[in-house]
Amino acid sequence: MKSNNRIPHRIIAIVCFFMLQCTYSQTVFGKWKTVDDRNGVAKAIVEVYKENGLLQARILKILEKGKENAVCIKCKGELKDKPITGMKIMDDFERNSKGEYKGKRLFDPEQAMVFRGKVWLDPDNKNKLKVRGYLAFLYRTQTWHRVIEE
């Protein structure tokens, strides 16, 4: 009887899939569900991506009921009355030695305000992203939840 030492292709595919998931889940990049830290309401799906070596983020979809087609009413200039879906909310955040990303433009379209920001993975749960906005010495931190697509 001849033994077959070949590993079935399905097993290789499954192992590769899980390796990819482990690698993917260790990064800030991907899609995140934003949740209001004050009332727990799911607000939007945001895509965090890399462009020119820097972190960027844009709103992909608004989840809050009745605001799906919202425009930036409070914005001034070129963003005035523009759709919030598709809007860039983080520009050119740089990674530091602690694995955090920091930048000078974290934009809140609901308030039409720009903050300095910091973004990092929750050390206890890599499927949670901490997003902190600074205004002078005051700050506010939200926890965003990774969107795991199947």
ChimeraX commands (.cxc) that place a marker at each C-alpha (Angstrom):
marker #1 position 0.00,0.00,0.00 radius 0.5
marker #1 position 1.40,3.31,-1.09 radius 0.5
marker #1 position 1.24,6.20,1.41 radius 0.5
marker #1 position 0.49,9.65,0.21 radius 0.5
marker #1 position 2.58,12.32,1.95 radius 0.5
marker #1 position 0.80,15.24,0.28 radius 0.5
marker #1 position -1.15,17.61,2.48 radius 0.5
marker #1 position -4.61,18.21,1.08 radius 0.5
marker #1 position -5.07,21.61,-0.52 radius 0.5
marker #1 position -8.01,22.42,1.73 radius 0.5
marker #1 position -5.88,22.16,4.86 radius 0.5
marker #1 position -3.26,24.48,3.35 radius 0.5
marker #1 position -5.98,26.96,2.40 radius 0.5
marker #1 position -7.46,26.88,5.92 radius 0.5
marker #1 position -4.06,27.38,7.55 radius 0.5
marker #1 position -3.30,30.30,5.20 radius 0.5
marker #1 position -6.70,31.84,5.95 radius 0.5
marker #1 position -6.11,31.71,9.72 radius 0.5
marker #1 position -2.58,33.07,9.35 radius 0.5
marker #1 position -3.97,35.95,7.30 radius 0.5
marker #1 position -6.67,36.60,9.92 radius 0.5
marker #1 position -4.07,36.67,12.72 radius 0.5
marker #1 position -1.86,39.05,10.76 radius 0.5
marker #1 position -4.81,41.22,9.72 radius 0.5
marker #1 position -6.19,41.44,13.24 radius 0.5
marker #1 position -2.91,42.90,14.54 radius 0.5
marker #1 position -3.15,46.14,12.57 radius 0.5
marker #1 position -5.06,49.39,12.88 radius 0.5
marker #1 position -5.88,49.24,9.17 radius 0.5
marker #1 position -9.24,47.98,8.01 radius 0.5
marker #1 position -12.89,48.75,8.63 radius 0.5
marker #1 position -14.14,49.86,12.04 radius 0.5
marker #1 position -17.56,50.49,13.53 radius 0.5
marker #1 position -17.58,53.76,15.45 radius 0.5
marker #1 position -19.57,53.90,18.67 radius 0.5
marker #1 position -20.46,57.08,20.54 radius 0.5
marker #1 position -18.66,56.90,23.89 radius 0.5
marker #1 position -21.45,58.85,25.62 radius 0.5
marker #1 position -24.57,56.91,24.60 radius 0.5
marker #1 position -23.29,53.68,22.99 radius 0.5
marker #1 position -24.98,54.36,19.64 radius 0.5
marker #1 position -23.28,52.84,16.57 radius 0.5
marker #1 position -22.52,55.80,14.31 radius 0.5
marker #1 position -20.61,54.76,11.20 radius 0.5
marker #1 position -18.28,52.38,9.42 radius 0.5
marker #1 position -14.87,53.97,8.91 radius 0.5
marker #1 position -12.08,52.67,6.72 radius 0.5
marker #1 position -8.59,53.22,8.13 radius 0.5
marker #1 position -6.01,52.87,5.39 radius 0.5
marker #1 position -2.40,53.67,4.54 radius 0.5
marker #1 position -1.47,56.16,1.85 radius 0.5
marker #1 position 2.10,57.36,1.24 radius 0.5
marker #1 position 3.14,55.52,4.41 radius 0.5
marker #1 position 0.72,57.52,6.59 radius 0.5
marker #1 position -2.59,56.60,8.22 radius 0.5
marker #1 position -5.74,58.05,6.68 radius 0.5
marker #1 position -9.42,57.39,7.41 radius 0.5
marker #1 position -12.73,58.04,5.69 radius 0.5
marker #1 position -16.37,57.37,6.45 radius 0.5
marker #1 position -17.75,54.50,4.35 radius 0.5
marker #1 position -21.27,54.30,5.73 radius 0.5
marker #1 position -23.44,56.04,8.29 radius 0.5
marker #1 position -25.24,53.58,10.58 radius 0.5
marker #1 position -27.28,55.96,12.72 radius 0.5
marker #1 position -30.97,55.81,11.82 radius 0.5
marker #1 position -32.26,58.88,10.03 radius 0.5
marker #1 position -28.75,60.20,9.29 radius 0.5
marker #1 position -27.77,57.82,6.49 radius 0.5
marker #1 position -27.63,60.65,3.90 radius 0.5
marker #1 position -26.39,63.39,6.23 radius 0.5
marker #1 position -24.43,66.34,4.92 radius 0.5
marker #1 position -21.99,68.50,6.84 radius 0.5
marker #1 position -24.30,71.39,7.78 radius 0.5
marker #1 position -21.94,72.97,10.33 radius 0.5
marker #1 position -18.89,72.76,8.04 radius 0.5
marker #1 position -17.39,75.82,6.45 radius 0.5
marker #1 position -15.61,76.21,3.14 radius 0.5
marker #1 position -15.39,73.36,0.66 radius 0.5
marker #1 position -16.96,70.82,3.07 radius 0.5
marker #1 position -20.13,72.91,3.63 radius 0.5
marker #1 position -23.22,70.80,2.78 radius 0.5
marker #1 position -21.09,67.94,1.42 radius 0.5
marker #1 position -22.10,64.32,2.11 radius 0.5
marker #1 position -20.52,62.89,5.24 radius 0.5
marker #1 position -20.32,59.46,3.61 radius 0.5
marker #1 position -16.98,59.38,1.83 radius 0.5
marker #1 position -15.57,62.24,3.90 radius 0.5
marker #1 position -11.95,61.99,5.04 radius 0.5
marker #1 position -11.73,62.29,8.83 radius 0.5
marker #1 position -8.05,61.52,9.50 radius 0.5
marker #1 position -5.13,62.89,7.53 radius 0.5
marker #1 position -1.48,61.88,7.61 radius 0.5
marker #1 position -1.16,60.28,11.04 radius 0.5
marker #1 position 2.39,59.04,11.66 radius 0.5
marker #1 position 3.34,55.91,13.57 radius 0.5
marker #1 position 5.56,56.35,16.62 radius 0.5
marker #1 position 7.82,53.86,18.41 radius 0.5
marker #1 position 4.95,52.80,20.73 radius 0.5
marker #1 position 2.83,51.62,17.78 radius 0.5
marker #1 position 0.48,54.60,18.10 radius 0.5
marker #1 position -0.46,56.87,15.24 radius 0.5
marker #1 position -0.56,60.62,15.87 radius 0.5
marker #1 position -1.75,63.45,13.69 radius 0.5
marker #1 position -3.01,67.00,13.58 radius 0.5
marker #1 position -6.27,66.44,11.73 radius 0.5
marker #1 position -8.95,64.27,13.33 radius 0.5
marker #1 position -12.17,65.72,11.93 radius 0.5
marker #1 position -15.59,65.37,13.59 radius 0.5
marker #1 position -18.16,66.20,10.87 radius 0.5
marker #1 position -21.02,66.29,13.40 radius 0.5
marker #1 position -19.40,69.19,15.24 radius 0.5
marker #1 position -17.38,70.46,12.24 radius 0.5
marker #1 position -14.32,70.53,14.48 radius 0.5
marker #1 position -10.71,69.50,13.92 radius 0.5
marker #1 position -8.68,67.95,16.73 radius 0.5
marker #1 position -5.18,66.61,17.17 radius 0.5
marker #1 position -5.51,62.85,17.39 radius 0.5
marker #1 position -3.99,59.60,18.50 radius 0.5
marker #1 position -4.98,56.08,17.41 radius 0.5
marker #1 position -3.84,52.74,18.85 radius 0.5
marker #1 position -5.01,49.15,19.21 radius 0.5
marker #1 position -6.41,48.18,22.59 radius 0.5
marker #1 position -3.62,46.08,24.14 radius 0.5
marker #1 position -6.20,43.69,25.65 radius 0.5
marker #1 position -8.27,43.26,22.48 radius 0.5
marker #1 position -6.77,43.81,19.02 radius 0.5
marker #1 position -10.30,44.05,17.59 radius 0.5
marker #1 position -10.81,47.36,19.41 radius 0.5
marker #1 position -9.29,50.62,18.25 radius 0.5
marker #1 position -8.81,53.52,20.62 radius 0.5
marker #1 position -9.31,56.91,18.95 radius 0.5
marker #1 position -8.50,59.98,21.03 radius 0.5
marker #1 position -9.09,63.60,20.05 radius 0.5
marker #1 position -7.28,66.45,21.81 radius 0.5
marker #1 position -8.37,70.06,22.17 radius 0.5
marker #1 position -5.69,71.90,24.14 radius 0.5
marker #1 position -5.19,69.80,27.30 radius 0.5
marker #1 position -8.65,68.21,27.15 radius 0.5
marker #1 position -9.27,64.93,25.37 radius 0.5
marker #1 position -11.97,62.38,24.61 radius 0.5
marker #1 position -11.43,58.74,23.67 radius 0.5
marker #1 position -13.75,56.47,21.71 radius 0.5
marker #1 position -13.46,52.73,21.23 radius 0.5
marker #1 position -14.14,51.53,17.70 radius 0.5
marker #1 position -14.86,47.87,16.90 radius 0.5
marker #1 position -13.26,45.95,14.04 radius 0.5
marker #1 position -15.65,44.96,11.27 radius 0.5
marker #1 position -14.92,41.32,10.49 radius 0.5
marker #1 position -16.14,40.53,7.03 radius 0.5
marker #1 position -16.94,37.00,5.99 radius 0.5
marker link #1:1,2 radius 0.2
marker link #1:2,3 radius 0.2
marker link #1:3,4 radius 0.2
marker link #1:4,5 radius 0.2
marker link #1:5,6 radius 0.2
marker link #1:6,7 radius 0.2
marker link #1:7,8 radius 0.2
marker link #1:8,9 radius 0.2
marker link #1:9,10 radius 0.2
marker link #1:10,11 radius 0.2
marker link #1:11,12 radius 0.2
marker link #1:12,13 radius 0.2
marker link #1:13,14 radius 0.2
marker link #1:14,15 radius 0.2
marker link #1:15,16 radius 0.2
marker link #1:16,17 radius 0.2
marker link #1:17,18 radius 0.2
marker link #1:18,19 radius 0.2
marker link #1:19,20 radius 0.2
marker link #1:20,21 radius 0.2
marker link #1:21,22 radius 0.2
marker link #1:22,23 radius 0.2
marker link #1:23,24 radius 0.2
marker link #1:24,25 radius 0.2
marker link #1:25,26 radius 0.2
marker link #1:26,27 radius 0.2
marker link #1:27,28 radius 0.2
marker link #1:28,29 radius 0.2
marker link #1:29,30 radius 0.2
marker link #1:30,31 radius 0.2
marker link #1:31,32 radius 0.2
marker link #1:32,33 radius 0.2
marker link #1:33,34 radius 0.2
marker link #1:34,35 radius 0.2
marker link #1:35,36 radius 0.2
marker link #1:36,37 radius 0.2
marker link #1:37,38 radius 0.2
marker link #1:38,39 radius 0.2
marker link #1:39,40 radius 0.2
marker link #1:40,41 radius 0.2
marker link #1:41,42 radius 0.2
marker link #1:42,43 radius 0.2
marker link #1:43,44 radius 0.2
marker link #1:44,45 radius 0.2
marker link #1:45,46 radius 0.2
marker link #1:46,47 radius 0.2
marker link #1:47,48 radius 0.2
marker link #1:48,49 radius 0.2
marker link #1:49,50 radius 0.2
marker link #1:50,51 radius 0.2
marker link #1:51,52 radius 0.2
marker link #1:52,53 radius 0.2
marker link #1:53,54 radius 0.2
marker link #1:54,55 radius 0.2
marker link #1:55,56 radius 0.2
marker link #1:56,57 radius 0.2
marker link #1:57,58 radius 0.2
marker link #1:58,59 radius 0.2
marker link #1:59,60 radius 0.2
marker link #1:60,61 radius 0.2
marker link #1:61,62 radius 0.2
marker link #1:62,63 radius 0.2
marker link #1:63,64 radius 0.2
marker link #1:64,65 radius 0.2
marker link #1:65,66 radius 0.2
marker link #1:66,67 radius 0.2
marker link #1:67,68 radius 0.2
marker link #1:68,69 radius 0.2
marker link #1:69,70 radius 0.2
marker link #1:70,71 radius 0.2
marker link #1:71,72 radius 0.2
marker link #1:72,73 radius 0.2
marker link #1:73,74 radius 0.2
marker link #1:74,75 radius 0.2
marker link #1:75,76 radius 0.2
marker link #1:76,77 radius 0.2
marker link #1:77,78 radius 0.2
marker link #1:78,79 radius 0.2
marker link #1:79,80 radius 0.2
marker link #1:80,81 radius 0.2
marker link #1:81,82 radius 0.2
marker link #1:82,83 radius 0.2
marker link #1:83,84 radius 0.2
marker link #1:84,85 radius 0.2
marker link #1:85,86 radius 0.2
marker link #1:86,87 radius 0.2
marker link #1:87,88 radius 0.2
marker link #1:88,89 radius 0.2
marker link #1:89,90 radius 0.2
marker link #1:90,91 radius 0.2
marker link #1:91,92 radius 0.2
marker link #1:92,93 radius 0.2
marker link #1:93,94 radius 0.2
marker link #1:94,95 radius 0.2
marker link #1:95,96 radius 0.2
marker link #1:96,97 radius 0.2
marker link #1:97,98 radius 0.2
marker link #1:98,99 radius 0.2
marker link #1:99,100 radius 0.2
marker link #1:100,101 radius 0.2
marker link #1:101,102 radius 0.2
marker link #1:102,103 radius 0.2
marker link #1:103,104 radius 0.2
marker link #1:104,105 radius 0.2
marker link #1:105,106 radius 0.2
marker link #1:106,107 radius 0.2
marker link #1:107,108 radius 0.2
marker link #1:108,109 radius 0.2
marker link #1:109,110 radius 0.2
marker link #1:110,111 radius 0.2
marker link #1:111,112 radius 0.2
marker link #1:112,113 radius 0.2
marker link #1:113,114 radius 0.2
marker link #1:114,115 radius 0.2
marker link #1:115,116 radius 0.2
marker link #1:116,117 radius 0.2
marker link #1:117,118 radius 0.2
marker link #1:118,119 radius 0.2
marker link #1:119,120 radius 0.2
marker link #1:120,121 radius 0.2
marker link #1:121,122 radius 0.2
marker link #1:122,123 radius 0.2
marker link #1:123,124 radius 0.2
marker link #1:124,125 radius 0.2
marker link #1:125,126 radius 0.2
marker link #1:126,127 radius 0.2
marker link #1:127,128 radius 0.2
marker link #1:128,129 radius 0.2
marker link #1:129,130 radius 0.2
marker link #1:130,131 radius 0.2
marker link #1:131,132 radius 0.2
marker link #1:132,133 radius 0.2
marker link #1:133,134 radius 0.2
marker link #1:134,135 radius 0.2
marker link #1:135,136 radius 0.2
marker link #1:136,137 radius 0.2
marker link #1:137,138 radius 0.2
marker link #1:138,139 radius 0.2
marker link #1:139,140 radius 0.2
marker link #1:140,141 radius 0.2
marker link #1:141,142 radius 0.2
marker link #1:142,143 radius 0.2
marker link #1:143,144 radius 0.2
marker link #1:144,145 radius 0.2
marker link #1:145,146 radius 0.2
marker link #1:146,147 radius 0.2
marker link #1:147,148 radius 0.2
marker link #1:148,149 radius 0.2
marker link #1:149,150 radius 0.2
view
